Amino acid sequence: MKVTDDRFKNRQLHIEDYLQMVSAEQKENAGVFTYQRIAESNDIITDFWTNNLLELILRRDNLNKAYKKVKSNKGTGGIDGMQVDEILPFLRENQDELIQKIRMGKYKPNPVRRVEIPKEEKGKVRKLGIPTVVDRVIQQAIAQELTLIYECQFSESSFGFRPKRSQHDALKRCKEYVDEGYVYVVSMDLEKFFDTVNHSKLIEILSRSIKDGKVISLIHKYLNAGIAGKGFFERTEEGVPQGGPLSPLLGNIMLNELDKELERRGHRFVRFADDAIIFCKSRKSAERTLKNIVPYIEGKLFLKINRAKTTVSHVSKIKYLGYAFYRYKGKCRLRVHPKSVKKMKDKLRLLTNRNNGWGNDYRIQKLKEFARGWINYFSKAEMKKLMEETDEWLRRRIRAIYWKQWKKVKTRYRMLKALKLPEWKVHEMANCRKGCWRAAVMLNSALTNKIIARLGYISMSDYYLKICEN
């Protein structure tokens, strides 16, 4: 395998770390083994790093970096109950024993904790496997070194869980293909991808690049660690449990085989994790592409295609990464898919529920966090009108919250007077017997948009206009 020189730039420290473990009897020979001498051949560099990968993973600076990453990601504990905040004292006390066990091949990972989160489809759940915090640190340390090996092998059309690549980059590439006339797409759905990855095939793919058998063995142990829940244990003979730092990388390594095959056949495609679409110029071409690629996916990679959700359609009919596509004056543009709009409104309903017992300050903060995150993600879409309509609807829900809080007539008198309404208007509104939702319309003249903004509530349209790049 050939590797670019950039991959090994500034890696002298790694060599020195490894040479420190050379015994005293080998000092004379070790001194000759310098970075410059190794750098004379890419093949030698590659062999050295892949054959001694475990020692690179167990380097102190790599483990420290892994610990900091796990700590910054936070998250809940695994089956042992240890939380992220408790890991540092444990590592200080047990790190030498832990490293020695891993080095000797005696470390046994804990089973992951089963967690189920609801999907968009009613009644369906996504199964996550949460490793213990210690296993998370070890997986992160493995992932950091494997990323350096595999990044140069991954396709330019792969965007998921990779450094300096995002959903926005994937969508930009989609727009480029549509503008080139590739307006029919094969939208592929791999059925329960992370739950059905074939372990033998994955290990075979890993073994092509990783020559350190101890690393392969350690990864295999994580794949076979099993799943534990309340009163049950389940063996994992296939699949890569979602929830650990290593899972996204292993998923990309597996699907890189599909990327290479699509490139070999000359297809234009975009893949984000297990969500892939292939672009074609005609429906007939797209149907032929689907027919020809399915045997490779199922026969060579041992993955399952969900035929009910794998479709051939015009680009304007698909949903990809929450976005929809349309053409305007010959150019491809993006909008928010109706399903994403519905999901956003459902979340806003939850945040503005009049019966959740939240204080106003807390509600304002949660609305800000959600609105900013949602708009940042969908900032590439044309949605000025959508944001204005959502703001109008959201402000009505906010007014309904305040009306419910002012449930006594005397409280309404006091609050409406403070808003400087005429006496007759205060009397009329304070004695209103309408429900909260209908009364919220009447409250427009008192609790104006400016007052709502001064209270701290975010305007989604203002924030969108501030950050949008359209």
Solvent accessible surface area in square Angstrom, and as a share of the most:
residue,aa,sasa,rsa
1,M,98,0.44
2,K,150,0.64
3,V,7,0.04
4,T,82,0.48
5,D,99,0.52
6,D,117,0.61
7,R,26,0.09
8,F,4,0.02
9,K,136,0.57
10,N,130,0.66
11,R,18,0.06
12,Q,81,0.36
13,L,94,0.47
14,H,14,0.06
15,I,3,0.02
16,E,76,0.34
17,D,36,0.18
18,Y,58,0.22
19,L,40,0.20
20,Q,145,0.64
21,M,98,0.44
22,V,38,0.22
23,S,52,0.34
24,A,71,0.55
25,E,154,0.69
26,Q,94,0.42
27,K,138,0.59
28,E,151,0.68
29,N,114,0.58
30,A,17,0.13
31,G,55,0.53
32,V,82,0.47
33,F,71,0.30
34,T,60,0.35
35,Y,49,0.18
36,Q,120,0.53
37,R,128,0.47
38,I,4,0.02
39,A,47,0.36
40,E,141,0.63
41,S,33,0.21
42,N,49,0.25
43,D,63,0.33
44,I,86,0.44
45,I,7,0.04
46,T,8,0.05
47,D,74,0.39
48,F,20,0.08
49,W,3,0.01
50,T,5,0.03
51,N,74,0.38
52,N,31,0.16
53,L,0,0.00
54,L,4,0.02
55,E,32,0.14
56,L,3,0.02
57,I,1,0.01
58,L,10,0.05
59,R,22,0.08
60,R,175,0.64
61,D,62,0.32
62,N,6,0.03
63,L,31,0.16
64,N,74,0.38
65,K,125,0.53
66,A,0,0.00
67,Y,30,0.12
68,K,136,0.58
69,K,96,0.41
70,V,3,0.02
71,K,86,0.36
72,S,77,0.50
73,N,98,0.50
74,K,143,0.61
75,G,50,0.48
76,T,80,0.47
77,G,4,0.03
78,G,5,0.05
79,I,72,0.37
80,D,76,0.39
81,G,46,0.44
82,M,37,0.16
83,Q,78,0.35
84,V,10,0.06
85,D,115,0.59
86,E,91,0.41
87,I,1,0.00
88,L,60,0.30
89,P,81,0.51
90,F,68,0.28
91,L,25,0.12
92,R,171,0.62
93,E,148,0.66
94,N,38,0.20
95,Q,69,0.31
96,D,107,0.56
97,E,101,0.45
98,L,24,0.12
99,I,32,0.16
100,Q,88,0.39
101,K,89,0.38
102,I,9,0.04
103,R,66,0.24
104,M,111,0.49
105,G,40,0.39
106,K,145,0.61
107,Y,18,0.07
108,K,171,0.72
109,P,7,0.05
110,N,57,0.29
111,P,29,0.18
112,V,11,0.06
113,R,71,0.26
114,R,51,0.19
115,V,42,0.24
116,E,95,0.43
117,I,70,0.36
118,P,114,0.72
119,K,74,0.32
120,E,96,0.43
121,E,70,0.31
122,K,200,0.85
123,G,86,0.83
124,K,102,0.43
125,V,63,0.36
126,R,100,0.36
127,K,87,0.37
128,L,36,0.18
129,G,0,0.00
130,I,24,0.12
131,P,3,0.02
132,T,1,0.00
133,V,0,0.00
134,V,12,0.07
135,D,1,0.00
136,R,21,0.08
137,V,6,0.04
138,I,5,0.02
139,Q,13,0.06
140,Q,23,0.10
141,A,0,0.00
142,I,0,0.00
143,A,10,0.08
144,Q,25,0.11
145,E,4,0.02
146,L,0,0.00
147,T,33,0.19
148,L,73,0.36
149,I,4,0.02
150,Y,5,0.02
151,E,47,0.21
152,C,68,0.41
153,Q,46,0.20
154,F,14,0.06
155,S,8,0.05
156,E,111,0.50
157,S,11,0.07
158,S,0,0.00
159,F,6,0.02
160,G,0,0.00
161,F,115,0.48
162,R,18,0.07
163,P,76,0.48
164,K,205,0.87
165,R,53,0.19
166,S,44,0.28
167,Q,54,0.24
168,H,46,0.20
169,D,54,0.28
170,A,0,0.00
171,L,1,0.00
172,K,130,0.55
173,R,56,0.20
174,C,0,0.00
175,K,65,0.28
176,E,75,0.34
177,Y,25,0.10
178,V,0,0.00
179,D,57,0.29
180,E,93,0.42
181,G,27,0.26
182,Y,34,0.13
183,V,18,0.11
184,Y,53,0.20
185,V,0,0.00
186,V,0,0.00
187,S,23,0.15
188,M,6,0.03
189,D,45,0.24
190,L,12,0.06
191,E,67,0.30
192,K,137,0.58
193,F,5,0.02
194,F,23,0.09
195,D,55,0.29
196,T,16,0.09
197,V,0,0.00
198,N,49,0.25
199,H,13,0.06
200,S,88,0.57
201,K,33,0.14
202,L,0,0.00
203,I,27,0.13
204,E,80,0.36
205,I,8,0.04
206,L,0,0.00
207,S,44,0.28
208,R,115,0.42
209,S,8,0.05
210,I,3,0.02
211,K,114,0.48
212,D,15,0.08
213,G,51,0.49
214,K,104,0.44
215,V,0,0.00
216,I,22,0.11
217,S,51,0.33
218,L,10,0.05
219,I,0,0.00
220,H,68,0.30
221,K,63,0.27
222,Y,22,0.08
223,L,3,0.02
224,N,71,0.36
225,A,16,0.12
226,G,3,0.02
227,I,10,0.05
228,A,16,0.13
229,G,30,0.29
230,K,207,0.88
231,G,89,0.85
232,F,91,0.38
233,F,116,0.48
234,E,83,0.37
235,R,173,0.63
236,T,12,0.07
237,E,127,0.57
238,E,91,0.41
239,G,2,0.02
240,V,3,0.02
241,P,26,0.16
242,Q,37,0.16
243,G,38,0.37
244,G,8,0.08
245,P,33,0.21
246,L,3,0.02
247,S,7,0.05
248,P,35,0.22
249,L,15,0.07
250,L,4,0.02
251,G,2,0.02
252,N,2,0.01
253,I,2,0.01
254,M,0,0.00
255,L,1,0.01
256,N,6,0.03
257,E,20,0.09
258,L,1,0.01
259,D,0,0.00
260,K,92,0.39
261,E,18,0.08
262,L,1,0.00
263,E,86,0.39
264,R,176,0.64
265,R,82,0.30
266,G,56,0.54
267,H,45,0.20
268,R,94,0.34
269,F,2,0.01
270,V,0,0.00
271,R,2,0.01
272,F,25,0.11
273,A,13,0.10
274,D,44,0.23
275,D,54,0.28
276,A,4,0.03
277,I,0,0.00
278,I,0,0.00
279,F,4,0.02
280,C,6,0.04
281,K,120,0.51
282,S,47,0.31
283,R,109,0.40
284,K,155,0.66
285,S,29,0.19
286,A,0,0.00
287,E,86,0.39
288,R,134,0.49
289,T,9,0.05
290,L,36,0.18
291,K,157,0.66
292,N,76,0.39
293,I,0,0.00
294,V,20,0.11
295,P,83,0.52
296,Y,37,0.14
297,I,0,0.00
298,E,60,0.27
299,G,46,0.44
300,K,123,0.52
301,L,2,0.01
302,F,105,0.44
303,L,4,0.02
304,K,112,0.48
305,I,8,0.04
306,N,29,0.15
307,R,151,0.55
308,A,93,0.72
309,K,86,0.37
310,T,13,0.07
311,T,62,0.36
312,V,25,0.14
313,S,18,0.12
314,H,49,0.22
315,V,1,0.00
316,S,41,0.27
317,K,156,0.66
318,I,9,0.05
319,K,69,0.29
320,Y,2,0.01
321,L,27,0.14
322,G,12,0.11
323,Y,0,0.00
324,A,1,0.01
325,F,1,0.00
326,Y,64,0.24
327,R,112,0.41
328,Y,107,0.40
329,K,171,0.72
330,G,49,0.47
331,K,124,0.52
332,C,4,0.02
333,R,77,0.28
334,L,4,0.02
335,R,90,0.33
336,V,9,0.05
337,H,28,0.12
338,P,76,0.48
339,K,123,0.52
340,S,9,0.06
341,V,28,0.16
342,K,132,0.56
343,K,118,0.50
344,M,2,0.01
345,K,53,0.22
346,D,61,0.31
347,K,78,0.33
348,L,0,0.00
349,R,106,0.39
350,L,109,0.54
351,L,6,0.03
352,T,0,0.00
353,N,56,0.29
354,R,82,0.30
355,N,118,0.60
356,N,47,0.24
357,G,76,0.73
358,W,74,0.26
359,G,46,0.44
360,N,43,0.22
361,D,119,0.62
362,Y,110,0.42
363,R,5,0.02
364,I,18,0.09
365,Q,90,0.40
366,K,63,0.27
367,L,2,0.01
368,K,54,0.23
369,E,92,0.41
370,F,43,0.18
371,A,1,0.01
372,R,109,0.40
373,G,42,0.40
374,W,26,0.09
375,I,0,0.00
376,N,69,0.35
377,Y,61,0.23
378,F,12,0.05
379,S,11,0.07
380,K,61,0.26
381,A,0,0.00
382,E,62,0.28
383,M,5,0.02
384,K,109,0.46
385,K,147,0.62
386,L,36,0.18
387,M,0,0.00
388,E,82,0.37
389,E,90,0.40
390,T,0,0.00
391,D,4,0.02
392,E,121,0.54
393,W,46,0.16
394,L,4,0.02
395,R,53,0.19
396,R,68,0.25
397,R,34,0.12
398,I,2,0.01
399,R,13,0.05
400,A,0,0.00
401,I,4,0.02
402,Y,19,0.07
403,W,2,0.01
404,K,75,0.32
405,Q,78,0.35
406,W,16,0.06
407,K,150,0.64
408,K,122,0.52
409,V,48,0.28
410,K,143,0.61
411,T,25,0.15
412,R,26,0.10
413,Y,58,0.22
414,R,146,0.53
415,M,62,0.28
416,L,0,0.00
417,K,110,0.47
418,A,71,0.55
419,L,42,0.21
420,K,182,0.77
421,L,29,0.14
422,P,70,0.44
423,E,106,0.48
424,W,168,0.59
425,K,44,0.18
426,V,0,0.00
427,H,105,0.47
428,E,95,0.42
429,M,0,0.00
430,A,0,0.00
431,N,56,0.29
432,C,15,0.09
433,R,182,0.67
434,K,93,0.39
435,G,46,0.44
436,C,32,0.19
437,W,86,0.30
438,R,157,0.57
439,A,0,0.00
440,A,0,0.00
441,V,76,0.44
442,M,42,0.19
443,L,0,0.00
444,N,72,0.37
445,S,64,0.42
446,A,2,0.02
447,L,6,0.03
448,T,50,0.29
449,N,75,0.38
450,K,154,0.65
451,I,34,0.17
452,I,5,0.03
453,A,59,0.45
454,R,185,0.67
455,L,77,0.38
456,G,22,0.21
457,Y,11,0.04
458,I,27,0.14
459,S,29,0.18
460,M,0,0.00
461,S,14,0.09
462,D,93,0.48
463,Y,37,0.14
464,Y,6,0.02
465,L,89,0.44
466,K,163,0.69
467,I,49,0.25
468,C,37,0.22
469,E,131,0.59
470,N,92,0.47
